[in-house]
Amino acid sequence: MGITVIGSLNYDLDTFTDRLPDAGETFRANRFETHAGGKGLNQAAAIGKLREPSSNYSVRMIGNVGDDAFGKQLKGVLKDYNVDTTYVGTCSDTSTGTATILIEEKVGGQNRILIVEGANGKTVYDSKQLNEIFPKDSHEEEYVVFQHEIPDPISIIKWIHENRPSFQVVYNPSPFKAMDTGDWVLIDILVVNEIEGLQILETIFDNHFVEQVKEQIKDDFIGEYRKVCEILHKTLIDQNKKGTVVMTLGSKGVLFCSHENPKVEFLPAVKDVPVVDTTGAGDTFLGALVTQLYQGEKLSTAINFSTLASSLTIQKKGAAESMPMYKDVKNVM
């Protein structure tokens, strides 16, 4: 079949400012823009744009929008990137999800995001619906990508684990929500940033241990996060001898390991990149990673491609529209 993304579709409302106002303060911002967004849509768009042009696998988006202008625009964006929207539902009783994004231009384009769930709250499926989305008679390899901007992705992951065990589950736990320790074994490929990595640690270790790790990070950023990555892999993901963990470290680089190569490796970020807007950088990275792995590339090659792709994204404004095409990344390799 191909790659399926199950997740959120949001209409982004972006305000660019030199700084954030204090409580009770009115402050003049620089400008306002609107963009297609939502982690689910962003990742589906990235996959659609970054897959190898000669490949013939499908990319599908599963989710919901409202019966409004925002929803129509979001579905149109996905179609422009050759993403199948057959299972993007239109809800008449709620609005399309929105994200209000504040971007501080004087501190490297750092963003802060407020999400209104809207139609994303309807992205819940029972067994009958999942059997329709993932027909039982299909024997082709499939990657299914999740984030946590929909109500209960873990219930869908459990269904896939029980009913379609050959599928690869990719999980980006953002925004982070604690889940049962035993559920992590359901994940084949875990993609987190450094903050989410520590948040997971806080759910499985006592506060004293986590505070020690945070203190040690101040002295040895890469070394300590390497240990965090190793813990996530050995303790949670690789219990079924199949797991992969990828941890992005922003401007520092990426840590990664897998069952085949359990030693945590590090790839530094691309240097001297003019940062305009970091929105969508993580989703670009994940989308690029998934396309590369699905196309049979080894993990280290996929990480390199994904790092280059995200470095191109942050040089433009917006999310989905700022993501590079496959040829753009190949041109800088």
C-alpha positions in Angstrom: 0.0 0.0 0.0 2.4 2.7 1.1 2.6 5.3 3.9 -0.5 6.4 5.9 -0.5 9.3 8.3 -3.2 9.4 10.9 -3.4 12.8 12.7 -4.3 16.4 12.8 -5.0 19.0 10.2 -4.9 22.6 11.4 -5.1 26.0 9.8 -2.1 28.0 11.1 -2.5 31.6 12.1 1.1 33.0 12.3 2.1 36.3 14.0 5.7 37.4 13.6 7.1 39.6 16.4 10.3 40.8 17.8 9.3 39.7 21.3 6.3 38.4 23.2 4.2 40.9 25.1 4.2 40.8 28.9 0.9 40.1 30.8 -1.5 42.9 30.2 0.7 44.6 27.6 -0.3 45.4 24.0 2.6 45.1 21.7 2.8 45.9 17.9 3.8 42.8 16.0 5.5 42.8 12.6 3.1 40.9 10.3 0.4 38.2 10.1 0.2 35.2 7.8 -1.9 32.0 7.3 -0.6 28.6 6.4 -1.7 25.0 6.2 -0.5 23.1 9.2 -1.2 20.5 11.9 1.5 17.8 12.6 -0.5 15.2 10.7 -0.9 17.3 7.6 2.7 18.6 7.8 4.1 15.1 8.0 1.9 13.9 5.2 2.9 16.8 3.1 6.6 16.2 3.8 6.2 12.5 2.8 4.4 13.5 -0.4 7.0 16.1 -1.3 10.1 14.1 -0.3 9.4 10.6 -1.7 11.5 9.6 -4.6 9.7 10.7 -7.8 10.0 7.4 -9.6 8.4 5.5 -6.6 4.9 4.2 -7.0 3.6 3.8 -3.5 0.7 5.8 -2.1 0.7 8.4 0.6 -2.6 8.8 2.5 -3.9 11.2 5.1 -6.4 10.0 7.7 -8.2 12.7 9.8 -10.9 15.3 9.9 -11.6 18.9 9.0 -14.6 21.2 9.5 -17.2 22.1 6.8 -15.6 25.5 6.3 -13.2 27.4 4.1 -10.2 26.3 6.2 -11.0 22.6 5.7 -11.4 22.9 2.0 -8.0 24.7 1.7 -6.2 22.0 3.8 -7.6 19.2 1.6 -6.5 21.1 -1.5 -3.0 21.5 -0.2 -2.6 17.8 0.4 -3.9 17.0 -3.0 -1.3 19.4 -4.5 1.4 17.2 -2.9 -0.2 14.0 -4.2 -1.5 12.9 -0.9 -4.7 10.8 -1.0 -7.5 12.5 1.1 -10.2 9.8 0.6 -10.3 9.3 4.4 -10.1 13.0 5.4 -13.6 13.4 6.8 -15.6 16.7 6.8 -17.5 17.4 10.0 -20.5 19.7 9.8 -20.8 20.2 13.6 -17.4 21.7 14.4 -14.7 23.9 12.9 -11.4 22.9 11.4 -8.6 22.8 13.9 -6.4 25.9 14.3 -3.0 26.7 15.6 -2.0 30.2 16.7 1.8 30.5 16.2 3.9 33.3 17.7 7.3 33.5 16.0 10.0 35.6 17.7 12.2 36.9 14.8 15.0 38.3 17.0 15.7 35.0 18.7 16.3 32.8 15.6 12.6 32.3 14.6 11.7 30.4 17.8 8.0 29.5 17.9 5.3 29.1 20.5 2.1 27.3 19.4 -1.5 27.3 20.8 -3.7 24.6 19.3 -7.6 24.5 19.1 -8.6 20.9 18.5 -11.7 21.5 16.4 -12.5 18.6 14.0 -9.3 16.8 15.0 -11.3 15.7 18.1 -13.4 13.5 15.8 -10.4 11.5 14.6 -11.4 8.4 16.6 -12.0 5.0 14.8 -13.6 1.7 15.8 -12.6 -1.7 14.5 -15.0 -1.6 11.6 -13.7 1.7 10.4 -10.1 0.6 10.7 -10.8 -2.6 8.8 -12.1 -0.4 6.0 -9.1 1.9 6.1 -6.6 -1.0 6.3 -8.2 -3.9 4.3 -7.3 -7.3 5.6 -6.5 -8.8 2.1 -3.6 -6.3 1.6 -0.2 -7.9 2.0 1.9 -5.0 0.9 4.3 -3.3 3.4 2.8 -0.3 5.1 4.2 2.4 7.4 1.6 4.1 9.6 2.6 7.5 11.2 1.1 8.9 14.4 1.5 12.1 16.5 -0.6 13.1 19.5 -2.8 15.9 18.3 -5.7 13.5 18.0 -7.6 12.1 21.0 -6.4 8.5 21.3 -3.7 7.4 18.8 -2.6 4.6 21.1 -6.0 2.7 20.7 -5.4 2.7 16.9 -1.8 1.6 17.4 -3.0 -1.3 19.5 -5.5 -2.3 16.8 -2.7 -2.3 14.2 -0.4 -4.3 16.4 -3.1 -6.9 17.0 -4.6 -7.0 13.5 -1.9 -5.9 11.1 1.3 -7.0 12.8 3.4 -6.7 9.6 2.9 -2.9 9.6 5.6 -0.5 10.8 4.3 2.0 13.4 6.0 5.4 13.5 5.2 7.5 16.5 6.1 11.1 17.3 4.6 11.8 20.8 3.9 15.5 20.3 2.4 17.2 22.1 3.6 14.8 24.8 1.1 12.8 26.9 2.1 10.1 29.3 1.1 6.5 28.4 1.5 3.1 30.0 5.1 1.9 30.0 4.1 -1.4 28.4 2.6 0.4 25.4 5.9 1.7 24.1 6.8 -1.8 22.8 4.0 -1.3 20.2 6.2 1.4 18.5 8.6 0.3 15.8 10.1 3.7 15.1 10.1 6.4 17.8 10.9 10.0 16.8 11.3 12.5 19.6 13.1 15.8 20.3 15.2 16.3 23.3 12.3 17.7 25.4 10.0 14.8 24.6 12.9 12.4 25.4 13.1 13.8 29.0 9.3 13.8 29.3 9.3 10.1 28.6 12.0 9.6 31.2 9.9 11.4 33.8 7.2 8.8 33.3 9.4 5.8 34.0 12.0 7.0 36.5 11.8 8.9 39.8 12.2 12.6 39.9 15.7 12.4 41.5 17.1 10.4 38.6 15.6 12.8 36.0 16.9 15.9 37.8 20.4 14.3 37.9 20.2 13.8 34.1 19.1 17.4 33.6 22.0 18.7 35.6 24.5 16.5 33.7 23.1 17.7 30.4 24.4 21.2 31.3 28.0 19.9 31.3 27.8 17.3 28.5 24.8 18.0 26.2 25.5 15.4 23.5 26.9 12.8 25.9 23.9 12.8 28.3 21.3 12.8 25.6 23.1 9.9 24.1 22.5 8.1 27.3 18.8 9.2 27.2 18.5 7.8 23.7 20.0 4.5 24.8 17.6 4.2 27.7 14.6 4.8 25.5 15.8 2.2 23.1 16.8 -0.5 25.6 14.2 0.0 28.2 11.1 0.8 26.1 11.2 0.4 22.4 13.4 -2.6 21.6 11.8 -5.2 23.8 10.5 -7.1 20.7 14.0 -6.8 19.1 12.8 -4.5 16.3 12.8 -0.9 17.6 14.4 2.3 16.3 14.8 5.5 18.3 15.6 8.8 16.7 16.2 11.9 18.8 16.5 15.4 17.3 18.5 18.0 19.2 17.6 21.2 17.4 20.6 23.1 16.2 22.9 20.5 17.7 22.1 17.5 15.5 20.5 14.1 15.8 21.0 10.9 17.8 19.8 7.5 16.6 20.0 3.8 17.1 18.2 0.6 16.1 18.0 -3.1 16.9 20.4 -3.8 14.1 22.8 -1.0 15.2 22.2 -0.5 19.0 25.1 1.8 19.5 23.8 5.4 19.6 25.2 7.4 16.7 25.3 11.2 16.4 25.0 13.4 13.3 25.6 17.1 13.7 23.2 19.6 12.3 23.9 21.5 9.1 26.1 24.5 9.9 25.6 28.2 9.0 22.0 27.9 8.0 20.1 31.3 7.9 17.1 30.5 10.1 13.8 32.2 9.2 11.1 30.1 10.8 11.5 26.7 12.6 7.8 25.8 12.2 7.5 22.4 10.4 11.2 21.6 10.8 10.6 18.5 12.9 7.7 17.4 10.7 9.9 17.7 7.6 12.6 15.6 9.4 10.1 12.9 10.2 8.5 12.9 6.8 11.9 12.6 5.1 13.0 9.9 7.5 9.9 7.8 6.8 10.2 8.1 3.0 13.8 7.1 3.1 13.3 4.1 5.3 10.2 2.9 3.3 12.3 3.1 0.2 14.9 0.8 1.7 17.6 3.2 2.7 19.7 2.3 5.8 19.1 4.4 8.9 22.2 6.5 8.8 21.5 7.5 5.1 17.9 8.3 6.0 19.1 10.5 8.9 21.5 12.4 6.7 18.8 13.0 4.1 16.3 14.1 6.8 18.8 16.5 8.4 19.4 18.2 5.1 15.6 18.4 4.3 14.8 20.1 7.7 17.7 22.6 7.2 16.1 23.7 4.0 12.7 24.1 5.6 13.9 26.5 8.3 15.1 28.9 5.6 11.6 29.7 4.6 8.4 30.9 6.3 5.5 28.6 6.9 5.1 24.9 7.4 4.0 22.6 4.5 4.7 25.1 1.8 8.3 25.7 3.1 9.2 22.0 2.9 11.6 21.1 0.1 10.9 18.7 -2.7 13.0 15.5 -3.1 15.1 17.1 -5.9 15.9 20.1 -3.6 17.5 17.9 -1.0 19.4 15.8 -3.6 20.8 19.0 -5.0 22.5 19.9 -1.6 23.8 16.4 -0.8 
